[in-house]
Amino acid sequence: MLRHLFEQQEIRHGFLHETMIGVLPFHSNAFGGIRLQVHEEDIEIAQEIINQLNDTSNLHIV
């Protein structure tokens, strides 16, 4: 979801350890989880997108 939203906004980003955790999911703690890297110039808009995802006021149980 996050990757799709970043690509729509053309935010330069990368996910570290994504492949390793996909292959070895039980080693997630050893790798420190999947880490997001965002280009310096895109940090503010990336934080806005993440904050919107964290806002649950628009979510409703159906």
Biopython code that builds the backbone (N, CA, C, O; Angstrom):
import numpy as np
from Bio.PDB.StructureBuilder import StructureBuilder

atoms = [
    (1, "MET", "N", (0.818, -1.185, 0.000)),
    (1, "MET", "CA", (0.000, 0.000, 0.000)),
    (1, "MET", "C", (0.867, 1.256, 0.000)),
    (1, "MET", "O", (0.658, 2.175, -0.792)),
    (2, "LEU", "N", (1.831, 1.275, 0.893)),
    (2, "LEU", "CA", (2.700, 2.447, 1.009)),
    (2, "LEU", "C", (3.520, 2.638, -0.269)),
    (2, "LEU", "O", (3.688, 3.762, -0.741)),
    (3, "ARG", "N", (4.017, 1.559, -0.814)),
    (3, "ARG", "CA", (4.789, 1.640, -2.058)),
    (3, "ARG", "C", (3.937, 2.241, -3.174)),
    (3, "ARG", "O", (4.408, 3.090, -3.930)),
    (4, "HIS", "N", (2.707, 1.809, -3.274)),
    (4, "HIS", "CA", (1.790, 2.318, -4.307)),
    (4, "HIS", "C", (1.547, 3.821, -4.125)),
    (4, "HIS", "O", (1.591, 4.575, -5.097)),
    (5, "LEU", "N", (1.296, 4.253, -2.907)),
    (5, "LEU", "CA", (1.052, 5.671, -2.644)),
    (5, "LEU", "C", (2.285, 6.519, -2.952)),
    (5, "LEU", "O", (2.167, 7.616, -3.499)),
    (6, "PHE", "N", (3.465, 6.012, -2.601)),
    (6, "PHE", "CA", (4.698, 6.743, -2.897)),
    (6, "PHE", "C", (4.939, 6.828, -4.399)),
    (6, "PHE", "O", (5.358, 7.870, -4.904)),
    (7, "GLU", "N", (4.677, 5.748, -5.108)),
    (7, "GLU", "CA", (4.882, 5.767, -6.557)),
    (7, "GLU", "C", (3.905, 6.718, -7.242)),
    (7, "GLU", "O", (4.267, 7.365, -8.224)),
    (8, "GLN", "N", (2.682, 6.814, -6.745)),
    (8, "GLN", "CA", (1.713, 7.761, -7.302)),
    (8, "GLN", "C", (2.209, 9.193, -7.167)),
    (8, "GLN", "O", (2.019, 10.004, -8.073)),
    (9, "GLN", "N", (2.840, 9.506, -6.049)),
    (9, "GLN", "CA", (3.339, 10.862, -5.782)),
    (9, "GLN", "C", (4.773, 11.056, -6.284)),
    (9, "GLN", "O", (5.360, 12.122, -6.097)),
    (10, "GLU", "N", (5.334, 10.021, -6.921)),
    (10, "GLU", "CA", (6.711, 10.049, -7.428)),
    (10, "GLU", "C", (7.725, 10.365, -6.337)),
    (10, "GLU", "O", (8.665, 11.134, -6.542)),
    (11, "ILE", "N", (7.513, 9.755, -5.173)),
    (11, "ILE", "CA", (8.422, 9.911, -4.042)),
    (11, "ILE", "C", (9.532, 8.871, -4.190)),
    (11, "ILE", "O", (9.265, 7.678, -4.334)),
    (12, "ARG", "N", (10.762, 9.336, -4.153)),
    (12, "ARG", "CA", (11.910, 8.442, -4.266)),
    (12, "ARG", "C", (12.093, 7.728, -2.932)),
    (12, "ARG", "O", (12.279, 8.360, -1.892)),
    (13, "HIS", "N", (12.038, 6.403, -2.980)),
    (13, "HIS", "CA", (12.083, 5.616, -1.753)),
    (13, "HIS", "C", (12.699, 4.245, -2.004)),
    (13, "HIS", "O", (12.907, 3.833, -3.145)),
    (14, "GLY", "N", (12.981, 3.562, -0.917)),
    (14, "GLY", "CA", (13.476, 2.200, -0.978)),
    (14, "GLY", "C", (13.156, 1.495, 0.326)),
    (14, "GLY", "O", (13.073, 2.121, 1.383)),
    (15, "PHE", "N", (12.978, 0.186, 0.241)),
    (15, "PHE", "CA", (12.725, -0.628, 1.426)),
    (15, "PHE", "C", (13.920, -1.550, 1.629)),
    (15, "PHE", "O", (14.215, -2.389, 0.777)),
    (16, "LEU", "N", (14.600, -1.397, 2.749)),
    (16, "LEU", "CA", (15.751, -2.234, 3.064)),
    (16, "LEU", "C", (15.303, -3.529, 3.719)),
    (16, "LEU", "O", (14.366, -3.533, 4.517)),
    (17, "HIS", "N", (15.963, -4.617, 3.389)),
    (17, "HIS", "CA", (15.747, -5.943, 3.974)),
    (17, "HIS", "C", (14.407, -6.566, 3.571)),
    (17, "HIS", "O", (14.024, -7.592, 4.132)),
    (18, "GLU", "N", (13.701, -5.986, 2.633)),
    (18, "GLU", "CA", (12.392, -6.514, 2.233)),
    (18, "GLU", "C", (12.510, -7.926, 1.663)),
    (18, "GLU", "O", (11.724, -8.805, 2.016)),
    (19, "THR", "N", (13.474, -8.145, 0.795)),
    (19, "THR", "CA", (13.642, -9.456, 0.175)),
    (19, "THR", "C", (14.080, -10.491, 1.197)),
    (19, "THR", "O", (13.551, -11.602, 1.221)),
    (20, "MET", "N", (15.040, -10.138, 2.040)),
    (20, "MET", "CA", (15.528, -11.089, 3.042)),
    (20, "MET", "C", (14.426, -11.517, 3.995)),
    (20, "MET", "O", (14.336, -12.692, 4.350)),
    (21, "ILE", "N", (13.591, -10.583, 4.409)),
    (21, "ILE", "CA", (12.516, -10.933, 5.339)),
    (21, "ILE", "C", (11.433, -11.725, 4.626)),
    (21, "ILE", "O", (10.761, -12.553, 5.241)),
    (22, "GLY", "N", (11.257, -11.477, 3.319)),
    (22, "GLY", "CA", (10.321, -12.289, 2.540)),
    (22, "GLY", "C", (10.772, -13.737, 2.460)),
    (22, "GLY", "O", (9.949, -14.652, 2.468)),
    (23, "VAL", "N", (12.079, -13.941, 2.382)),
    (23, "VAL", "CA", (12.644, -15.289, 2.288)),
    (23, "VAL", "C", (12.783, -15.918, 3.675)),
    (23, "VAL", "O", (12.524, -17.109, 3.847)),
    (24, "LEU", "N", (13.187, -15.126, 4.651)),
    (24, "LEU", "CA", (13.419, -15.624, 6.017)),
    (24, "LEU", "C", (12.596, -14.818, 7.021)),
    (24, "LEU", "O", (13.163, -14.044, 7.792)),
    (25, "PRO", "N", (11.278, -14.983, 7.027)),
    (25, "PRO", "CA", (10.432, -14.128, 7.873)),
    (25, "PRO", "C", (10.715, -14.243, 9.371)),
    (25, "PRO", "O", (10.470, -13.295, 10.118)),
    (26, "PHE", "N", (11.222, -15.382, 9.815)),
    (26, "PHE", "CA", (11.480, -15.542, 11.249)),
    (26, "PHE", "C", (12.762, -14.831, 11.679)),
    (26, "PHE", "O", (13.064, -14.772, 12.871)),
    (27, "HIS", "N", (13.507, -14.298, 10.732)),
    (27, "HIS", "CA", (14.736, -13.571, 11.046)),
    (27, "HIS", "C", (14.515, -12.055, 11.009)),
    (27, "HIS", "O", (15.476, -11.286, 10.974)),
    (28, "SER", "N", (13.279, -11.639, 11.016)),
    (28, "SER", "CA", (12.943, -10.219, 10.918)),
    (28, "SER", "C", (13.626, -9.400, 12.007)),
    (28, "SER", "O", (14.154, -8.323, 11.731)),
    (29, "ASN", "N", (13.621, -9.898, 13.239)),
    (29, "ASN", "CA", (14.249, -9.164, 14.342)),
    (29, "ASN", "C", (15.751, -9.023, 14.139)),
    (29, "ASN", "O", (16.330, -7.998, 14.498)),
    (30, "ALA", "N", (16.378, -10.026, 13.576)),
    (30, "ALA", "CA", (17.821, -9.979, 13.354)),
    (30, "ALA", "C", (18.183, -8.894, 12.350)),
    (30, "ALA", "O", (19.236, -8.266, 12.466)),
    (31, "PHE", "N", (17.322, -8.669, 11.369)),
    (31, "PHE", "CA", (17.579, -7.647, 10.358)),
    (31, "PHE", "C", (17.073, -6.278, 10.783)),
    (31, "PHE", "O", (17.383, -5.277, 10.137)),
    (32, "GLY", "N", (16.311, -6.221, 11.847)),
    (32, "GLY", "CA", (15.748, -4.947, 12.298)),
    (32, "GLY", "C", (14.477, -4.587, 11.554)),
    (32, "GLY", "O", (14.099, -3.416, 11.507)),
    (33, "GLY", "N", (13.815, -5.570, 10.974)),
    (33, "GLY", "CA", (12.565, -5.327, 10.247)),
    (33, "GLY", "C", (12.832, -4.709, 8.877)),
    (33, "GLY", "O", (13.980, -4.532, 8.470)),
    (34, "ILE", "N", (11.763, -4.389, 8.186)),
    (34, "ILE", "CA", (11.874, -3.711, 6.900)),
    (34, "ILE", "C", (11.989, -2.227, 7.179)),
    (34, "ILE", "O", (11.168, -1.658, 7.898)),
    (35, "ARG", "N", (12.998, -1.603, 6.616)),
    (35, "ARG", "CA", (13.234, -0.178, 6.866)),
    (35, "ARG", "C", (12.934, 0.634, 5.621)),
    (35, "ARG", "O", (13.274, 0.243, 4.504)),
    (36, "LEU", "N", (12.302, 1.752, 5.831)),
    (36, "LEU", "CA", (11.953, 2.653, 4.747)),
    (36, "LEU", "C", (13.003, 3.744, 4.626)),
    (36, "LEU", "O", (13.370, 4.370, 5.621)),
    (37, "GLN", "N", (13.488, 3.975, 3.409)),
    (37, "GLN", "CA", (14.373, 5.099, 3.143)),
    (37, "GLN", "C", (13.698, 5.997, 2.126)),
    (37, "GLN", "O", (13.186, 5.530, 1.108)),
    (38, "VAL", "N", (13.704, 7.299, 2.412)),
    (38, "VAL", "CA", (13.084, 8.290, 1.541)),
    (38, "VAL", "C", (14.123, 9.367, 1.239)),
    (38, "VAL", "O", (14.894, 9.761, 2.114)),
    (39, "HIS", "N", (14.137, 9.830, 0.009)),
    (39, "HIS", "CA", (15.070, 10.896, -0.382)),
    (39, "HIS", "C", (14.786, 12.142, 0.460)),
    (39, "HIS", "O", (13.634, 12.426, 0.790)),
    (40, "GLU", "N", (15.833, 12.874, 0.800)),
    (40, "GLU", "CA", (15.712, 14.056, 1.664)),
    (40, "GLU", "C", (14.654, 15.038, 1.177)),
    (40, "GLU", "O", (13.905, 15.595, 1.980)),
    (41, "GLU", "N", (14.591, 15.249, -0.120)),
    (41, "GLU", "CA", (13.658, 16.228, -0.674)),
    (41, "GLU", "C", (12.205, 15.778, -0.588)),
    (41, "GLU", "O", (11.297, 16.597, -0.738)),
    (42, "ASP", "N", (11.971, 14.487, -0.348)),
    (42, "ASP", "CA", (10.614, 13.945, -0.325)),
    (42, "ASP", "C", (10.123, 13.605, 1.079)),
    (42, "ASP", "O", (9.034, 13.054, 1.235)),
    (43, "ILE", "N", (10.913, 13.928, 2.101)),
    (43, "ILE", "CA", (10.575, 13.511, 3.467)),
    (43, "ILE", "C", (9.246, 14.089, 3.939)),
    (43, "ILE", "O", (8.434, 13.364, 4.514)),
    (44, "GLU", "N", (9.010, 15.369, 3.709)),
    (44, "GLU", "CA", (7.787, 16.002, 4.232)),
    (44, "GLU", "C", (6.532, 15.368, 3.654)),
    (44, "GLU", "O", (5.606, 15.050, 4.401)),
    (45, "ILE", "N", (6.481, 15.178, 2.342)),
    (45, "ILE", "CA", (5.276, 14.596, 1.744)),
    (45, "ILE", "C", (5.131, 13.126, 2.135)),
    (45, "ILE", "O", (4.015, 12.629, 2.287)),
    (46, "ALA", "N", (6.267, 12.429, 2.299)),
    (46, "ALA", "CA", (6.214, 11.036, 2.742)),
    (46, "ALA", "C", (5.625, 10.953, 4.149)),
    (46, "ALA", "O", (4.815, 10.070, 4.431)),
    (47, "GLN", "N", (6.024, 11.860, 5.024)),
    (47, "GLN", "CA", (5.486, 11.871, 6.385)),
    (47, "GLN", "C", (3.991, 12.177, 6.375)),
    (47, "GLN", "O", (3.245, 11.610, 7.174)),
    (48, "GLU", "N", (3.541, 13.057, 5.494)),
    (48, "GLU", "CA", (2.111, 13.353, 5.382)),
    (48, "GLU", "C", (1.331, 12.108, 4.971)),
    (48, "GLU", "O", (0.269, 11.826, 5.526)),
    (49, "ILE", "N", (1.851, 11.374, 4.010)),
    (49, "ILE", "CA", (1.174, 10.152, 3.548)),
    (49, "ILE", "C", (1.105, 9.130, 4.673)),
    (49, "ILE", "O", (0.063, 8.509, 4.885)),
    (50, "ILE", "N", (2.194, 8.952, 5.389)),
    (50, "ILE", "CA", (2.215, 7.991, 6.497)),
    (50, "ILE", "C", (1.253, 8.421, 7.595)),
    (50, "ILE", "O", (0.560, 7.580, 8.168)),
    (51, "ASN", "N", (1.200, 9.708, 7.898)),
    (51, "ASN", "CA", (0.273, 10.202, 8.922)),
    (51, "ASN", "C", (-1.178, 9.983, 8.504)),
    (51, "ASN", "O", (-2.017, 9.662, 9.346)),
    (52, "GLN", "N", (-1.485, 10.150, 7.226)),
    (52, "GLN", "CA", (-2.842, 9.901, 6.743)),
    (52, "GLN", "C", (-3.210, 8.432, 6.901)),
    (52, "GLN", "O", (-4.357, 8.111, 7.214)),
    (53, "LEU", "N", (-2.245, 7.533, 6.688)),
    (53, "LEU", "CA", (-2.504, 6.101, 6.873)),
    (53, "LEU", "C", (-2.733, 5.767, 8.343)),
    (53, "LEU", "O", (-3.501, 4.859, 8.662)),
    (54, "ASN", "N", (-2.076, 6.490, 9.230)),
    (54, "ASN", "CA", (-2.229, 6.253, 10.665)),
    (54, "ASN", "C", (-3.536, 6.821, 11.214)),
    (54, "ASN", "O", (-3.966, 6.436, 12.301)),
    (55, "ASP", "N", (-4.167, 7.725, 10.481)),
    (55, "ASP", "CA", (-5.413, 8.336, 10.928)),
    (55, "ASP", "C", (-6.566, 7.368, 10.683)),
    (55, "ASP", "O", (-6.926, 7.105, 9.535)),
    (56, "THR", "N", (-7.143, 6.840, 11.756)),
    (56, "THR", "CA", (-8.209, 5.855, 11.630)),
    (56, "THR", "C", (-9.598, 6.477, 11.717)),
    (56, "THR", "O", (-10.590, 5.749, 11.743)),
    (57, "SER", "N", (-9.694, 7.798, 11.763)),
    (57, "SER", "CA", (-11.002, 8.427, 11.904)),
    (57, "SER", "C", (-11.893, 8.207, 10.677)),
    (57, "SER", "O", (-13.117, 8.295, 10.774)),
    (58, "ASN", "N", (-11.280, 7.923, 9.527)),
    (58, "ASN", "CA", (-12.054, 7.689, 8.315)),
    (58, "ASN", "C", (-12.432, 6.224, 8.128)),
    (58, "ASN", "O", (-13.134, 5.885, 7.176)),
    (59, "LEU", "N", (-11.975, 5.351, 9.028)),
    (59, "LEU", "CA", (-12.265, 3.929, 8.899)),
    (59, "LEU", "C", (-13.550, 3.581, 9.648)),
    (59, "LEU", "O", (-13.786, 4.066, 10.755)),
    (60, "HIS", "N", (-14.366, 2.747, 9.038)),
    (60, "HIS", "CA", (-15.610, 2.320, 9.649)),
    (60, "HIS", "C", (-15.769, 0.815, 9.482)),
    (60, "HIS", "O", (-15.396, 0.258, 8.449)),
    (61, "ILE", "N", (-16.309, 0.174, 10.471)),
    (61, "ILE", "CA", (-16.590, -1.260, 10.378)),
    (61, "ILE", "C", (-17.855, -1.445, 9.570)),
    (61, "ILE", "O", (-18.885, -0.837, 9.861)),
    (62, "VAL", "N", (-17.774, -2.286, 8.555)),
    (62, "VAL", "CA", (-18.951, -2.547, 7.708)),
    (62, "VAL", "C", (-19.321, -4.004, 7.749)),
    (62, "VAL", "O", (-20.284, -4.414, 7.101)),
]
sb = StructureBuilder()
sb.init_structure("model")
sb.init_model(0)
sb.init_chain("A")
sb.init_seg("    ")
for serial, (resi, resn, name, xyz) in enumerate(atoms, 1):
    if name == "N":
        sb.init_residue(resn, " ", resi, " ")
    sb.init_atom(name, np.array(xyz, "f"), 0.0, 1.0, " ", f" {name:<3s}", serial, name[0])
structure = sb.get_structure()
